[in-house]
Amino acid sequence: MTTILLLLLASIIAGLSTGLFFRVWSLLLVSPATAILAATVLQTSGFGFWTGIPIVVACLIAGQVAYMAATLYVHRGELSMQDDIGDDPGKHGHGHIDDENE
């Protein structure tokens, strides 16, 4: 049980650090590395194939959820769409969107 909790904790830390410092494309490297590391640790700890699959999937889901939480934390002020409708666009928005529909 300790092995499973440590793998989940490591996945969460990897997801948080990826979300805080890198873009979503870095998950293409982090997710397979997490799966391979978790499978290797579980195999050496004596877990069977069918027992290890849900644990590896749980590690991947925990890492993805941690990545999303970190990304939402970093970009919490840029997610509002209220500025995009009026004349003053947000950081990534465009003004006069309501004029395009006329």
Backbone as ProteinMPNN parsed JSONL, in Angstrom:
{"seq_chain_A": "MTTILLLLLASIIAGLSTGLFFRVWSLLLVSPATAILAATVLQTSGFGFWTGIPIVVACLIAGQVAYMAATLYVHRGELSMQDDIGDDPGKHGHGHIDDENE", "coords_chain_A": {"N_chain_A": [[0.824, -1.196, 0.0], [2.003, 1.197, 0.658], [3.713, 1.59, -1.469], [1.943, 2.148, -3.545], [0.766, 4.546, -2.668], [3.034, 6.194, -2.634], [3.674, 6.21, -5.366], [1.397, 7.479, -6.396], [1.675, 9.964, -5.122], [4.1, 10.821, -6.243], [3.284, 11.051, -8.901], [1.413, 13.098, -8.698], [3.055, 15.208, -7.864], [4.725, 15.399, -10.102], [2.808, 16.146, -12.026], [1.916, 18.615, -10.973], [4.309, 20.136, -11.01], [4.837, 20.129, -13.74], [2.588, 21.485, -14.714], [2.967, 23.999, -13.562], [5.306, 25.01, -14.699], [5.632, 24.314, -17.414], [4.252, 23.902, -20.774], [1.282, 22.365, -22.205], [2.186, 20.504, -24.03], [4.343, 19.262, -22.949], [3.354, 17.202, -21.496], [3.305, 15.081, -23.177], [5.739, 13.913, -22.867], [5.962, 13.558, -20.1], [3.781, 11.948, -19.238], [4.081, 9.278, -20.494], [6.546, 8.663, -19.282], [5.824, 8.63, -16.589], [4.032, 6.457, -16.605], [5.736, 4.337, -17.369], [7.631, 4.376, -15.291], [5.938, 3.876, -13.073], [4.946, 1.318, -13.756], [7.317, -0.15, -13.755], [8.189, 0.091, -11.08], [6.031, -1.116, -9.772], [6.194, -3.707, -10.811], [8.662, -4.582, -9.814], [8.027, -4.554, -7.163], [6.417, -6.698, -6.83], [3.805, -6.751, -7.729], [1.147, -7.98, -9.748], [0.334, -8.251, -13.301], [-2.397, -7.621, -13.948], [-3.174, -6.453, -11.609], [-1.572, -4.239, -11.5], [-2.352, -2.571, -13.61], [-4.748, -0.92, -13.017], [-3.563, 0.702, -11.082], [-1.503, 2.047, -12.413], [-3.059, 3.473, -14.243], [-4.487, 5.053, -12.427], [-2.366, 6.577, -11.439], [-1.684, 8.016, -13.747], [-4.059, 9.474, -14.162], [-4.114, 10.978, -11.788], [-1.839, 12.547, -12.151], [-2.629, 14.03, -14.421], [-4.864, 15.442, -13.448], [-3.627, 16.941, -11.449], [-1.963, 18.463, -13.084], [-3.906, 19.978, -14.466], [-5.007, 21.425, -12.306], [-2.794, 22.949, -11.489], [-2.358, 24.433, -13.822], [-4.756, 25.886, -14.016], [-4.442, 27.389, -11.713], [-2.19, 28.952, -12.332], [-3.082, 30.439, -14.538], [-5.297, 31.846, -13.604], [-6.254, 34.499, -13.653], [-6.585, 35.058, -16.31], [-8.693, 33.796, -17.487], [-11.178, 34.87, -17.812], [-13.936, 35.802, -19.811], [-15.281, 38.127, -20.043], [-14.223, 40.565, -20.91], [-13.99, 40.281, -23.625], [-16.331, 40.787, -25.043], [-17.049, 43.481, -25.047], [-15.61, 46.731, -25.869], [-13.005, 46.723, -24.911], [-10.656, 44.464, -25.233], [-9.478, 41.391, -23.714], [-6.34, 40.0, -22.619], [-5.796, 38.037, -24.551], [-7.906, 38.365, -26.204], [-10.266, 39.668, -28.67], [-11.591, 42.773, -29.715], [-14.884, 44.124, -30.432], [-16.486, 41.921, -31.094], [-19.196, 41.517, -31.06], [-20.028, 43.02, -33.254], [-19.446, 41.503, -35.491], [-21.463, 39.693, -35.907], [-23.564, 40.953, -37.083]], "CA_chain_A": [[0.0, 0.0, 0.0], [2.915, 2.335, 0.689], [4.217, 1.769, -2.83], [0.882, 2.782, -4.328], [0.651, 5.944, -2.233], [4.217, 6.927, -3.098], [3.535, 6.411, -6.811], [0.392, 8.527, -6.603], [2.275, 11.236, -4.703], [5.077, 11.214, -7.262], [2.531, 11.475, -10.083], [0.836, 14.413, -8.409], [4.155, 16.19, -7.875], [5.132, 15.585, -11.499], [1.75, 16.921, -12.689], [1.954, 20.0, -10.488], [5.493, 20.839, -11.508], [4.661, 20.315, -15.18], [1.588, 22.535, -14.909], [3.46, 25.3, -13.128], [6.465, 25.504, -15.437], [5.671, 23.954, -18.826], [2.989, 23.894, -21.501], [0.58, 21.085, -22.281], [2.934, 19.564, -24.871], [5.299, 18.523, -22.129], [2.696, 15.989, -21.004], [3.655, 13.995, -24.089], [6.924, 13.275, -22.304], [5.792, 13.243, -18.686], [2.823, 10.856, -19.04], [4.696, 7.965, -20.703], [7.576, 8.434, -18.269], [5.113, 8.25, -15.369], [3.505, 5.1, -16.775], [6.853, 3.381, -17.368], [8.175, 4.336, -13.937], [4.981, 3.197, -12.197], [4.925, -0.102, -14.105], [8.581, -0.75, -13.309], [8.177, 0.008, -9.612], [5.045, -2.122, -9.38], [6.711, -5.028, -11.173], [9.72, -4.967, -8.871], [7.429, -4.71, -5.834], [5.689, -7.952, -6.78], [2.43, -6.641, -8.196], [0.898, -8.674, -11.002], [-0.022, -7.428, -14.455], [-3.768, -7.114, -13.845], [-3.251, -5.606, -10.421], [-0.836, -3.009, -11.749], [-2.997, -1.698, -14.604], [-5.523, 0.181, -12.412], [-2.684, 1.601, -10.338], [-0.85, 2.903, -13.405], [-4.098, 4.388, -14.745], [-4.739, 6.023, -11.357], [-1.219, 7.499, -11.419], [-1.807, 8.921, -14.896], [-5.178, 10.39, -13.905], [-3.691, 11.902, -10.729], [-0.921, 13.51, -12.759], [-3.381, 14.916, -15.306], [-5.676, 16.329, -12.609], [-2.692, 17.888, -10.827], [-1.558, 19.404, -14.135], [-5.012, 20.915, -14.701], [-5.108, 22.309, -11.151], [-1.686, 23.903, -11.543], [-2.592, 25.328, -14.958], [-5.821, 26.812, -13.627], [-3.885, 28.3, -10.717], [-1.278, 29.895, -12.987], [-3.826, 31.284, -15.47], [-6.588, 32.157, -12.994], [-6.708, 35.834, -14.01], [-6.719, 35.204, -17.751], [-9.737, 32.912, -17.979], [-12.449, 35.583, -17.914], [-14.323, 36.189, -21.166], [-16.111, 39.318, -19.968], [-13.613, 41.663, -21.653], [-14.001, 40.017, -25.056], [-17.575, 41.194, -25.68], [-17.068, 44.933, -25.193], [-14.562, 47.359, -26.667], [-11.684, 46.472, -24.341], [-10.394, 43.026, -25.216], [-8.554, 40.886, -22.712], [-4.974, 39.797, -23.072], [-5.802, 37.212, -25.75], [-9.195, 38.521, -26.878], [-10.439, 40.643, -29.733], [-12.711, 43.662, -29.512], [-15.945, 44.232, -31.427], [-16.979, 40.611, -31.509], [-20.643, 41.609, -31.294], [-20.246, 43.622, -34.572], [-19.258, 40.5, -36.53], [-22.688, 38.92, -36.09], [-24.601, 41.764, -37.719]], "C_chain_A": [[0.87, 1.263, 0.0], [3.454, 2.634, -0.706], [3.199, 2.51, -3.688], [0.755, 4.253, -3.957], [1.846, 6.78, -2.679], [4.168, 7.178, -4.607], [2.51, 7.496, -7.12], [0.932, 9.898, -6.221], [3.291, 11.728, -5.726], [4.382, 11.685, -8.538], [1.923, 12.853, -9.888], [1.912, 15.494, -8.432], [4.63, 16.454, -9.299], [4.092, 16.401, -12.263], [1.744, 18.376, -12.265], [3.149, 20.759, -11.04], [5.407, 21.061, -13.022], [3.674, 21.442, -15.451], [2.07, 23.916, -14.533], [4.528, 25.868, -14.05], [6.436, 25.252, -16.945], [4.286, 24.022, -19.451], [2.45, 22.474, -21.614], [1.357, 20.052, -23.098], [3.947, 18.764, -24.076], [4.683, 17.264, -21.52], [2.94, 14.803, -21.934], [4.906, 13.258, -23.635], [6.705, 12.787, -20.878], [4.871, 12.04, -18.482], [3.409, 9.483, -19.349], [5.799, 7.654, -19.689], [6.956, 8.013, -16.939], [4.609, 6.816, -15.461], [4.623, 4.054, -16.715], [7.454, 3.256, -15.978], [7.241, 3.588, -12.991], [4.941, 1.701, -12.481], [6.19, -0.813, -13.625], [8.608, -0.924, -11.797], [7.192, -1.056, -9.146], [5.535, -3.534, -9.693], [7.784, -5.487, -10.196], [9.181, -5.147, -7.452], [6.576, -5.966, -5.731], [4.235, -7.87, -7.181], [2.299, -7.373, -9.527], [0.471, -7.713, -12.095], [-1.4, -6.804, -14.279], [-3.973, -6.265, -12.604], [-2.59, -4.26, -10.67], [-1.516, -2.051, -12.702], [-3.844, -0.609, -13.967], [-4.662, 1.177, -11.644], [-1.967, 2.554, -11.279], [-1.847, 3.913, -13.97], [-4.411, 5.452, -13.693], [-3.6, 7.034, -11.25], [-1.298, 8.498, -12.567], [-2.932, 9.924, -14.69], [-4.799, 11.41, -12.837], [-2.735, 12.96, -11.28], [-1.641, 14.505, -13.655], [-4.226, 15.919, -14.506], [-4.787, 17.361, -11.915], [-2.203, 18.907, -11.846], [-2.66, 20.44, -14.373], [-5.158, 21.899, -13.539], [-4.005, 23.36, -11.164], [-1.874, 24.899, -12.683], [-3.69, 26.333, -14.645], [-5.333, 27.81, -12.59], [-3.004, 29.36, -11.381], [-2.056, 30.891, -13.843], [-5.166, 31.733, -14.909], [-7.104, 33.537, -13.374], [-6.97, 36.025, -15.482], [-7.871, 34.391, -18.324], [-11.087, 33.597, -18.139], [-12.716, 35.994, -19.357], [-15.156, 37.463, -21.163], [-15.545, 40.466, -20.798], [-13.743, 41.477, -23.162], [-15.249, 40.532, -25.752], [-17.593, 42.699, -25.934], [-15.932, 45.448, -26.06], [-13.157, 47.04, -26.17], [-11.426, 44.972, -24.29], [-9.435, 42.66, -24.09], [-7.171, 40.695, -23.312], [-4.917, 39.024, -24.387], [-7.065, 37.414, -26.587], [-9.168, 39.568, -27.972], [-11.662, 41.496, -29.424], [-13.703, 43.594, -30.655], [-16.394, 42.874, -31.95], [-18.465, 40.688, -31.8], [-20.951, 42.242, -32.647], [-20.136, 42.6, -35.695], [-20.535, 39.732, -36.829], [-23.783, 39.706, -36.803], [-24.599, 41.624, -39.213]], "O_chain_A": [[0.501, 2.275, -0.595], [3.629, 3.795, -1.075], [3.558, 3.395, -4.464], [0.648, 5.11, -4.834], [1.689, 7.94, -3.057], [4.575, 8.242, -5.072], [2.726, 8.333, -7.997], [0.679, 10.884, -6.914], [3.336, 12.918, -6.039], [4.849, 12.622, -9.186], [1.92, 13.676, -10.804], [1.691, 16.579, -8.969], [4.906, 17.597, -9.664], [4.455, 17.261, -13.066], [1.586, 19.27, -13.096], [3.013, 21.897, -11.489], [5.868, 22.088, -13.52], [3.907, 22.268, -16.333], [1.632, 24.906, -15.119], [4.646, 27.087, -14.174], [7.157, 25.922, -17.685], [3.282, 24.178, -18.758], [3.083, 21.514, -21.174], [1.202, 18.851, -22.879], [4.361, 17.687, -24.506], [5.401, 16.367, -21.08], [2.797, 13.651, -21.525], [5.103, 12.095, -23.988], [7.202, 11.729, -20.494], [5.153, 11.193, -17.634], [3.253, 8.576, -18.531], [5.962, 6.503, -19.285], [7.489, 7.149, -16.243], [4.741, 6.047, -14.51], [4.469, 3.01, -16.082], [7.756, 2.149, -15.531], [7.691, 2.762, -12.196], [4.906, 0.897, -11.55], [6.13, -1.945, -13.147], [9.007, -1.975, -11.296], [7.49, -1.816, -8.223], [5.306, -4.456, -8.91], [7.808, -6.651, -9.797], [9.808, -5.816, -6.63], [6.062, -6.273, -4.656], [3.493, -8.834, -6.99], [3.23, -7.384, -10.333], [0.271, -6.522, -11.855], [-1.558, -5.595, -14.442], [-4.878, -5.432, -12.572], [-3.008, -3.249, -10.105], [-1.292, -0.843, -12.626], [-3.685, 0.554, -14.338], [-4.995, 2.36, -11.565], [-1.835, 3.741, -10.979], [-1.509, 5.082, -14.153], [-4.582, 6.624, -14.03], [-3.84, 8.215, -10.998], [-1.014, 9.682, -12.388], [-2.775, 11.102, -15.009], [-5.13, 12.588, -12.968], [-2.819, 14.131, -10.911], [-1.31, 15.69, -13.657], [-4.292, 17.099, -14.851], [-5.161, 18.53, -11.809], [-2.041, 20.082, -11.519], [-2.382, 21.636, -14.471], [-5.407, 23.083, -13.764], [-4.257, 24.531, -10.88], [-1.58, 26.083, -12.523], [-3.563, 27.512, -14.976], [-5.769, 28.961, -12.588], [-3.071, 30.536, -11.023], [-1.716, 32.074, -13.867], [-6.094, 31.98, -15.68], [-8.32, 33.726, -13.413], [-7.523, 37.05, -15.879], [-8.009, 34.308, -19.544], [-12.05, 32.958, -18.564], [-11.817, 36.48, -20.043], [-15.69, 37.84, -22.206], [-16.31, 41.264, -21.339], [-13.613, 42.449, -23.906], [-15.224, 40.701, -26.971], [-18.114, 43.137, -26.959], [-15.365, 44.718, -26.873], [-12.208, 47.087, -26.953], [-11.926, 44.286, -23.398], [-8.688, 43.497, -23.584], [-6.886, 41.188, -24.404], [-4.084, 39.32, -25.244], [-7.271, 36.707, -27.574], [-8.171, 40.262, -28.169], [-12.662, 40.985, -28.921], [-13.395, 43.067, -31.724], [-16.651, 42.721, -33.144], [-18.954, 39.998, -32.694], [-22.048, 42.03, -33.164], [-20.695, 42.823, -36.769], [-20.668, 39.17, -37.916], [-24.84, 39.148, -37.096], [-25.415, 42.246, -39.892]]}, "name": "protein", "num_of_chains": 1, "seq": "MTTILLLLLASIIAGLSTGLFFRVWSLLLVSPATAILAATVLQTSGFGFWTGIPIVVACLIAGQVAYMAATLYVHRGELSMQDDIGDDPGKHGHGHIDDENE"}
